[in-house]
Amino acid sequence: MRKIIIAGNWKMHKTQAEAQAFLQEFKPLIEDAAESREVVLCVPFTDLSGMSQQLHGGRVRLGAQNVHWEPSGAYTGEISAAMLAEIGIHYVVIGHSERRQYFGETDETANLRVLAAQKAGLIPILCVGESKAQRDAGETEQVIIDQVKKGLVNVDQSNLVIAYEPIWAIGTGDTCAATEANRVIGLIREQLTNSQVTIQYGGSVNANNVDEIMAQSEIDGALVGGASLEPQSLARIVNFQP
Ligand SMILES: O=C(CO)COP(=O)(O)O
């Protein structure tokens, strides 16, 4: 059985005080959610340590939003996988389109980060997705296959999550049709050697569209940006109705 994972990606939102207030309201709202659903919050580095203590022993797991591939060294401003693992972090988002767009990340550096994360015992969430121009040019399939193949060189697929996030659907309210997301995610699965990899959809997921998205046969979860910032809305997504 493929694991269902609902993950919030807070991006550059929430101070420690705001994170603490979020958890106080959020935790009771998901207490009755099916045990089979993994709930993950991918939060700014500065929130991780405090939240890790606040969540200790509970069902909500934490993720970082990036990690460097070297174990240590002269890399000002960077964070290693061991630093994350030490404070109880389970997941790390890698190769998000915003990192690719604004910080020059590539499939090659995403691959190095995935390998480093796995080596430290973290579960990478590798993000792939095509731009609007690539979709309009009919290049979606090739772009996605390329990103998956290059991102997964030498990667252990038993310890991996992939998120399909079409760039044009991120933060726009323009969700990819659930059936189309299902089709592309099916294509991603065909590229893998392990059929049990959890593959999420991300891009304008919210309380209103999550049920239809999660009803798709290939979609194993959601990576949620804007709608994960508010406890009620993320709780509704976690409690999606199959
Ligand atoms: O980028 C995303 C999650 O990583 C999606 O963001 P939105 O849910 O705000 O579209």
The ligand as an ORCA input file, in Angstrom:
! r2SCAN-3c Opt
* xyz 0 1
  O       4.196     25.271     -4.182
  C       3.300     24.675     -3.619
  C       3.598     23.677     -2.579
  O       4.944     23.341     -2.561
  C       1.889     24.928     -3.921
  O       1.563     26.211     -3.493
  P       0.017     26.662     -3.495
  O      -0.740     25.566     -2.795
  O       0.009     27.959     -2.770
  O      -0.380     26.752     -4.938
*
